[in-house]
Amino acid sequence: MSGTAGERHQRGPALGIARLLLVTATIVAIWMIVLPWLGSRPAISRHIETMEAAGVQPGAMFYTELERLPLRSEWIEQHLVLWP
């Protein structure tokens, strides 16, 4: 171990601030660069256009607005033996 406890204590807040800035910069980069890039990909942009054409705002979609899945698919009914 290098340094005394006092030196480590003085480095602590600076290290904490540096970590906070790094995490903040990472979040900003994801929000401002990665997400817009993903939104411009053909599959994602088609999905967004489809949702907007249906009157759904993709940025405000909740799980309760999605279609309900059947409790059991037909494949399960046809291929598995189910007990009553």
N, CA, C and O atoms as a MOPAC input file, in Angstrom:
PM7 MOZYME 1SCF
protein

 N      0.83900 1    -1.17600 1     0.00000 1
 C      0.00000 1     0.00000 1     0.00000 1
 C      0.87700 1     1.22900 1     0.00000 1
 O      1.87100 1     1.30600 1     0.72200 1
 N      0.50300 1     2.16700 1    -0.80200 1
 C      1.28500 1     3.38500 1    -0.85100 1
 C      0.51000 1     4.52500 1    -0.23000 1
 O     -0.71900 1     4.56000 1    -0.29200 1
 N      1.22200 1     5.44700 1     0.36100 1
 C      0.58800 1     6.62500 1     0.94000 1
 C     -0.01100 1     6.34200 1     2.29200 1
 O     -0.22300 1     5.19500 1     2.68300 1
 N     -0.27700 1     7.42100 1     2.99000 1
 C     -0.87400 1     7.30600 1     4.31000 1
 C     -2.38500 1     7.37500 1     4.18900 1
 O     -2.92600 1     7.63100 1     3.11300 1
 N     -3.05300 1     7.14600 1     5.29900 1
 C     -4.51500 1     7.19800 1     5.30300 1
 C     -5.00000 1     8.59300 1     4.93100 1
 O     -6.02700 1     8.72700 1     4.26600 1
 N     -4.29000 1     9.62000 1     5.34200 1
 C     -4.66900 1    10.99200 1     5.00800 1
 C     -4.58600 1    11.26500 1     3.50800 1
 O     -5.44100 1    11.94900 1     2.94700 1
 N     -3.54000 1    10.72000 1     2.85600 1
 C     -3.40200 1    10.90100 1     1.40900 1
 C     -4.52200 1    10.17600 1     0.66300 1
 O     -5.05900 1    10.69800 1    -0.31400 1
 N     -4.87300 1     8.97400 1     1.12100 1
 C     -5.96200 1     8.23800 1     0.48300 1
 C     -7.28000 1     8.95700 1     0.67900 1
 O     -8.11700 1     8.96300 1    -0.22300 1
 N     -7.48100 1     9.56500 1     1.84100 1
 C     -8.71500 1    10.28900 1     2.11500 1
 C     -8.84300 1    11.50100 1     1.20000 1
 O     -9.93600 1    11.81300 1     0.72800 1
 N     -7.72600 1    12.18600 1     0.94700 1
 C     -7.76400 1    13.35600 1     0.06400 1
 C     -8.02200 1    12.95800 1    -1.38300 1
 O     -8.66200 1    13.70300 1    -2.12600 1
 N     -7.53000 1    11.78900 1    -1.79000 1
 C     -7.76400 1    11.31100 1    -3.14400 1
 C     -9.19900 1    10.83400 1    -3.32400 1
 O     -9.71600 1    10.85600 1    -4.44100 1
 N     -9.84000 1    10.41200 1    -2.27000 1
 C    -11.18500 1     9.83800 1    -2.33100 1
 C    -12.21400 1    10.72500 1    -3.00000 1
 O    -12.86600 1    10.27700 1    -3.94300 1
 N    -12.39400 1    11.96700 1    -2.55900 1
 C    -13.39500 1    12.81500 1    -3.20700 1
 C    -13.08100 1    13.09500 1    -4.67700 1
 O    -13.99100 1    13.13200 1    -5.50400 1
 N    -11.81800 1    13.29100 1    -5.00600 1
 C    -11.44900 1    13.53600 1    -6.40200 1
 C    -11.74800 1    12.30600 1    -7.25300 1
 O    -12.22800 1    12.42500 1    -8.38000 1
 N    -11.46400 1    11.13400 1    -6.71200 1
 C    -11.74400 1     9.89200 1    -7.42500 1
 C    -13.25500 1     9.71000 1    -7.58500 1
 O    -13.72200 1     9.27400 1    -8.63800 1
 N    -14.00600 1    10.04000 1    -6.55500 1
 C    -15.46400 1     9.94200 1    -6.63500 1
 C    -16.03900 1    10.88200 1    -7.67400 1
 O    -16.95400 1    10.51300 1    -8.41000 1
 N    -15.50800 1    12.10000 1    -7.74100 1
 C    -15.97800 1    13.07300 1    -8.74000 1
 C    -15.61000 1    12.59600 1   -10.14500 1
 O    -16.40600 1    12.72400 1   -11.07500 1
 N    -14.41300 1    12.05000 1   -10.29500 1
 C    -13.99000 1    11.53200 1   -11.59900 1
 C    -14.89900 1    10.38800 1   -12.04400 1
 O    -15.28600 1    10.31700 1   -13.21100 1
 N    -15.23600 1     9.50500 1   -11.12700 1
 C    -16.14600 1     8.40000 1   -11.46200 1
 C    -17.52800 1     8.92200 1   -11.83400 1
 O    -18.13200 1     8.44100 1   -12.79300 1
 N    -18.02400 1     9.88300 1   -11.10100 1
 C    -19.32400 1    10.47500 1   -11.39800 1
 C    -19.32300 1    11.10100 1   -12.79400 1
 O    -20.26900 1    10.91100 1   -13.55900 1
 N    -18.25800 1    11.84900 1   -13.13200 1
 C    -18.15500 1    12.45200 1   -14.45200 1
 C    -18.07600 1    11.39600 1   -15.55100 1
 O    -18.66200 1    11.56700 1   -16.61900 1
 N    -17.35800 1    10.31300 1   -15.29400 1
 C    -17.23800 1     9.23700 1   -16.27500 1
 C    -18.59100 1     8.57000 1   -16.51800 1
 O    -18.95800 1     8.31900 1   -17.66600 1
 N    -19.32200 1     8.28700 1   -15.46600 1
 C    -20.64500 1     7.66600 1   -15.60600 1
 C    -21.59900 1     8.62400 1   -16.32000 1
 O    -22.36500 1     8.20300 1   -17.18700 1
 N    -21.55900 1     9.89700 1   -15.96400 1
 C    -22.42100 1    10.89000 1   -16.61000 1
 C    -22.09500 1    10.99900 1   -18.09500 1
 O    -23.00400 1    11.04000 1   -18.92400 1
 N    -20.82200 1    11.04700 1   -18.43800 1
 C    -20.41200 1    11.13300 1   -19.84300 1
 C    -20.84700 1     9.88900 1   -20.61500 1
 O    -21.25000 1     9.98500 1   -21.77500 1
 N    -20.76800 1     8.73200 1   -19.97900 1
 C    -21.19800 1     7.49300 1   -20.62900 1
 C    -22.69100 1     7.52200 1   -20.91600 1
 O    -23.11600 1     7.16100 1   -22.01300 1
 N    -23.49100 1     7.94600 1   -19.94900 1
 C    -24.94000 1     8.02600 1   -20.13400 1
 C    -25.28000 1     9.02800 1   -21.23300 1
 O    -26.13400 1     8.75200 1   -22.07700 1
 N    -24.62500 1    10.18300 1   -21.23300 1
 C    -24.86900 1    11.19500 1   -22.26100 1
 C    -24.50100 1    10.65300 1   -23.64200 1
 O    -25.22800 1    10.88000 1   -24.60900 1
 N    -23.38400 1     9.94300 1   -23.74200 1
 C    -22.96300 1     9.38700 1   -25.03400 1
 C    -23.97600 1     8.36100 1   -25.53300 1
 O    -24.31000 1     8.34200 1   -26.71700 1
 N    -24.45900 1     7.51700 1   -24.64300 1
 C    -25.47100 1     6.53000 1   -25.04500 1
 C    -26.73300 1     7.23800 1   -25.50500 1
 O    -27.30200 1     6.89200 1   -26.54100 1
 N    -27.17400 1     8.22800 1   -24.74000 1
 C    -28.42900 1     8.93500 1   -25.02400 1
 C    -28.34400 1     9.75500 1   -26.31600 1
 O    -29.29700 1     9.78900 1   -27.09400 1
 N    -27.20500 1    10.41200 1   -26.54100 1
 C    -27.08400 1    11.34000 1   -27.66400 1
 C    -26.49600 1    10.71400 1   -28.93000 1
 O    -26.68200 1    11.25300 1   -30.02100 1
 N    -25.78700 1     9.58300 1   -28.80500 1
 C    -25.13500 1     8.99300 1   -29.97200 1
 C    -25.69100 1     7.60500 1   -30.28600 1
 O    -26.15000 1     7.35500 1   -31.40100 1
 N    -25.65100 1     6.71000 1   -29.31300 1
 C    -26.01400 1     5.31500 1   -29.57100 1
 C    -27.51200 1     5.16300 1   -29.85700 1
 O    -27.88400 1     4.51200 1   -30.83300 1
 N    -28.36600 1     5.74600 1   -29.03200 1
 C    -29.80900 1     5.58100 1   -29.24100 1
 C    -30.29100 1     6.20400 1   -30.54800 1
 O    -31.07600 1     5.56300 1   -31.24800 1
 N    -29.87000 1     7.41600 1   -30.92100 1
 C    -30.27600 1     7.92500 1   -32.24400 1
 C    -29.76400 1     7.04800 1   -33.39600 1
 O    -30.46000 1     6.86200 1   -34.39400 1
 N    -28.55600 1     6.51800 1   -33.25300 1
 C    -28.03000 1     5.63200 1   -34.28300 1
 C    -28.89500 1     4.38300 1   -34.40100 1
 O    -29.22000 1     3.95700 1   -35.50900 1
 N    -29.27000 1     3.79200 1   -33.26300 1
 C    -30.14100 1     2.61300 1   -33.29900 1
 C    -31.48200 1     2.94900 1   -33.93600 1
 O    -32.02500 1     2.14900 1   -34.69700 1
 N    -32.02000 1     4.12500 1   -33.63200 1
 C    -33.29100 1     4.53500 1   -34.20400 1
 C    -33.24100 1     4.71000 1   -35.70300 1
 O    -34.27600 1     4.64200 1   -36.36500 1
 N    -32.06500 1     4.93500 1   -36.25300 1
 C    -31.92900 1     5.11200 1   -37.69500 1
 C    -31.73200 1     3.78400 1   -38.42400 1
 O    -31.74800 1     3.76400 1   -39.65500 1
 N    -31.54900 1     2.68900 1   -37.71800 1
 C    -31.38900 1     1.38400 1   -38.34400 1
 C    -32.70400 1     1.00500 1   -39.02500 1
 O    -33.77100 1     1.32700 1   -38.50300 1
 N    -32.65900 1     0.33400 1   -40.16900 1
 C    -33.87800 1     0.04900 1   -40.93200 1
 C    -34.96800 1    -0.68000 1   -40.14600 1
 O    -36.13100 1    -0.28300 1   -40.21300 1
 N    -34.63000 1    -1.71500 1   -39.41700 1
 C    -35.65600 1    -2.48200 1   -38.69600 1
 C    -36.31900 1    -1.63000 1   -37.62300 1
 O    -37.54100 1    -1.65900 1   -37.47200 1
 N    -35.53400 1    -0.88600 1   -36.89000 1
 C    -36.07900 1    -0.05100 1   -35.82100 1
 C    -36.90600 1     1.09100 1   -36.40300 1
 O    -37.99100 1     1.38600 1   -35.90400 1
 N    -36.39900 1     1.73900 1   -37.45900 1
 C    -37.14800 1     2.85900 1   -38.03400 1
 C    -38.46400 1     2.38400 1   -38.64600 1
 O    -39.46400 1     3.09900 1   -38.57600 1
 N    -38.48400 1     1.17900 1   -39.25100 1
 C    -39.75100 1     0.63700 1   -39.76400 1
 C    -40.73700 1     0.41100 1   -38.63000 1
 O    -41.92300 1     0.71600 1   -38.76200 1
 N    -40.25100 1    -0.12000 1   -37.52100 1
 C    -41.12500 1    -0.36500 1   -36.37300 1
 C    -41.68700 1     0.95700 1   -35.83900 1
 O    -42.87500 1     1.04300 1   -35.52600 1
 N    -40.85700 1     1.96000 1   -35.73600 1
 C    -41.30500 1     3.27000 1   -35.25600 1
 C    -42.34300 1     3.85100 1   -36.20600 1
 O    -43.36500 1     4.37800 1   -35.76600 1
 N    -42.08600 1     3.75400 1   -37.51500 1
 C    -43.05700 1     4.26600 1   -38.49200 1
 C    -44.38600 1     3.53200 1   -38.40500 1
 O    -45.44600 1     4.15100 1   -38.49900 1
 N    -44.33800 1     2.21100 1   -38.22500 1
 C    -45.56800 1     1.41700 1   -38.09500 1
 C    -46.35100 1     1.84300 1   -36.85900 1
 O    -47.57100 1     2.00000 1   -36.91200 1
 N    -45.65500 1     2.02500 1   -35.76200 1
 C    -46.32200 1     2.42500 1   -34.52100 1
 C    -46.92400 1     3.81700 1   -34.64800 1
 O    -48.04200 1     4.04800 1   -34.18800 1
 N    -46.19700 1     4.75100 1   -35.26700 1
 C    -46.71500 1     6.10700 1   -35.44200 1
 C    -47.91400 1     6.12100 1   -36.38700 1
 O    -48.85800 1     6.88200 1   -36.17400 1
 N    -47.88700 1     5.28100 1   -37.43600 1
 C    -49.01500 1     5.19300 1   -38.36400 1
 C    -50.25800 1     4.66200 1   -37.65700 1
 O    -51.38000 1     5.01400 1   -38.02300 1
 N    -50.06400 1     3.81900 1   -36.64700 1
 C    -51.18300 1     3.26300 1   -35.88000 1
 C    -51.61800 1     4.21500 1   -34.77200 1
 O    -52.55600 1     3.91200 1   -34.03500 1
 N    -50.96000 1     5.35000 1   -34.64400 1
 C    -51.33200 1     6.32500 1   -33.62800 1
 C    -50.71600 1     6.06900 1   -32.26400 1
 O    -51.13800 1     6.65200 1   -31.26500 1
 N    -49.71400 1     5.19300 1   -32.22400 1
 C    -49.03700 1     4.89700 1   -30.96100 1
 C    -47.73600 1     5.67000 1   -30.94200 1
 O    -46.95700 1     5.61500 1   -31.89300 1
 N    -47.50200 1     6.38700 1   -29.86400 1
 C    -46.23900 1     7.10900 1   -29.72700 1
 C    -45.23200 1     6.15100 1   -29.09100 1
 O    -45.36000 1     5.82700 1   -27.91000 1
 N    -44.21800 1     5.68500 1   -29.85900 1
 C    -43.30000 1     4.66800 1   -29.34100 1
 C    -42.58400 1     5.07400 1   -28.06200 1
 O    -42.27800 1     4.22100 1   -27.22800 1
 N    -42.31500 1     6.35100 1   -27.89600 1
 C    -41.60400 1     6.79600 1   -26.70400 1
 C    -42.45200 1     6.73800 1   -25.44500 1
 O    -41.92500 1     6.80500 1   -24.33500 1
 N    -43.76300 1     6.61300 1   -25.61000 1
 C    -44.65500 1     6.61100 1   -24.44900 1
 C    -45.43600 1     5.30300 1   -24.34300 1
 O    -46.49300 1     5.26400 1   -23.71200 1
 N    -44.93300 1     4.24400 1   -24.94600 1
 C    -45.65100 1     2.97700 1   -24.95000 1
 C    -45.41900 1     2.23000 1   -23.63000 1
 O    -44.29800 1     2.15500 1   -23.12700 1
 N    -46.48400 1     1.69600 1   -23.10100 1
 C    -46.41400 1     0.91000 1   -21.88100 1
 C    -46.77900 1    -0.52400 1   -22.20900 1
 O    -47.39600 1    -0.78500 1   -23.24200 1
 N    -46.41200 1    -1.44300 1   -21.35900 1
 C    -46.72900 1    -2.84100 1   -21.60100 1
 C    -48.24000 1    -3.07600 1   -21.62500 1
 O    -48.69800 1    -4.00600 1   -22.28800 1
 N    -49.00500 1    -2.27700 1   -20.93600 1
 C    -50.45000 1    -2.45400 1   -20.93000 1
 C    -51.06300 1    -2.09800 1   -22.27500 1
 O    -52.21300 1    -2.45500 1   -22.53200 1
 N    -50.32800 1    -1.40300 1   -23.14600 1
 C    -50.83800 1    -1.04000 1   -24.45600 1
 C    -50.54800 1    -2.09900 1   -25.51000 1
 O    -51.01900 1    -1.98900 1   -26.64200 1
 N    -49.78500 1    -3.11600 1   -25.15500 1
 C    -49.45700 1    -4.16200 1   -26.10800 1
 C    -50.58200 1    -5.18600 1   -26.16900 1
 O    -51.34600 1    -5.35900 1   -25.22000 1
 N    -50.66300 1    -5.86500 1   -27.32800 1
 C    -51.67600 1    -6.89900 1   -27.45800 1
 C    -51.38800 1    -8.01800 1   -26.46600 1
 O    -50.23400 1    -8.34100 1   -26.18100 1
 N    -52.46100 1    -8.59700 1   -25.95000 1
 C    -52.29400 1    -9.67400 1   -24.97900 1
 C    -51.96700 1   -10.96900 1   -25.70800 1
 O    -52.59000 1   -11.30300 1   -26.71700 1
 N    -51.00500 1   -11.67700 1   -25.19800 1
 C    -50.65000 1   -12.96200 1   -25.76900 1
 C    -51.64100 1   -14.00900 1   -25.28400 1
 O    -52.16200 1   -13.90300 1   -24.17400 1
 N    -51.90600 1   -15.02000 1   -26.10600 1
 C    -52.81300 1   -16.07600 1   -25.64600 1
 C    -52.18100 1   -16.82400 1   -24.48000 1
 O    -50.95900 1   -16.91800 1   -24.36500 1
 N    -53.04300 1   -17.35100 1   -23.62300 1
 C    -52.52100 1   -18.07800 1   -22.47500 1
 C    -51.77100 1   -19.33200 1   -22.90900 1
 O    -50.72300 1   -19.65900 1   -22.35400 1
 N    -52.30600 1   -20.02400 1   -23.89200 1
 C    -51.62600 1   -21.19600 1   -24.44700 1
 C    -51.70100 1   -21.10600 1   -25.96000 1
 O    -52.77500 1   -20.89400 1   -26.52400 1
 N    -50.58400 1   -21.26300 1   -26.60300 1
 C    -50.59500 1   -21.20300 1   -28.06100 1
 C    -51.18500 1   -22.48700 1   -28.63100 1
 O    -51.25000 1   -23.51100 1   -27.95100 1
 N    -51.60800 1   -22.41600 1   -29.87400 1
 C    -52.18700 1   -23.59100 1   -30.52800 1
 C    -51.16300 1   -24.70200 1   -30.63400 1
 O    -51.51400 1   -25.87900 1   -30.54600 1
 N    -49.89300 1   -24.34300 1   -30.82300 1
 C    -48.85300 1   -25.36200 1   -30.93200 1
 C    -48.80000 1   -26.21100 1   -29.67300 1
 O    -48.67200 1   -27.43300 1   -29.75700 1
 N    -48.89500 1   -25.59500 1   -28.52800 1
 C    -48.87100 1   -26.33500 1   -27.26600 1
 C    -50.09100 1   -27.25200 1   -27.18600 1
 O    -49.98400 1   -28.41100 1   -26.78600 1
 N    -51.24300 1   -26.72100 1   -27.57100 1
 C    -52.46800 1   -27.52100 1   -27.54200 1
 C    -52.34900 1   -28.74900 1   -28.43600 1
 O    -52.85100 1   -29.81600 1   -28.08200 1
 N    -51.69600 1   -28.61900 1   -29.58500 1
 C    -51.62100 1   -29.70600 1   -30.55100 1
 C    -50.51000 1   -30.70300 1   -30.25100 1
 O    -50.65200 1   -31.87800 1   -30.58900 1
 N    -49.42000 1   -30.28900 1   -29.63700 1
 C    -48.24800 1   -31.14000 1   -29.50600 1
 C    -47.98700 1   -31.67100 1   -28.10000 1
 O    -47.19800 1   -32.60300 1   -27.93900 1
 N    -48.61100 1   -31.12100 1   -27.10700 1
 C    -48.35900 1   -31.57200 1   -25.75300 1
 C    -49.62700 1   -32.15500 1   -25.15900 1
 O    -50.73600 1   -31.70900 1   -25.45300 1
 N    -49.44400 1   -33.14600 1   -24.33000 1
 C    -50.58200 1   -33.71500 1   -23.62700 1
 C    -50.77500 1   -32.89500 1   -22.36300 1
 O    -49.88300 1   -32.82300 1   -21.51800 1
 N    -51.93600 1   -32.28100 1   -22.23800 1
 C    -52.23200 1   -31.44400 1   -21.07600 1
 C    -53.26100 1   -32.14000 1   -20.19900 1
 O    -54.26100 1   -32.66800 1   -20.68500 1
 N    -53.00300 1   -32.13000 1   -18.93600 1
 C    -53.95900 1   -32.70500 1   -18.00400 1
 C    -54.97600 1   -31.63700 1   -17.62800 1
 O    -54.66100 1   -30.45000 1   -17.54900 1
 N    -56.20600 1   -32.09000 1   -17.39800 1
 C    -57.24400 1   -31.11000 1   -17.04400 1
 C    -56.99400 1   -30.41100 1   -15.73200 1
 O    -57.78900 1   -29.56700 1   -15.32000 1

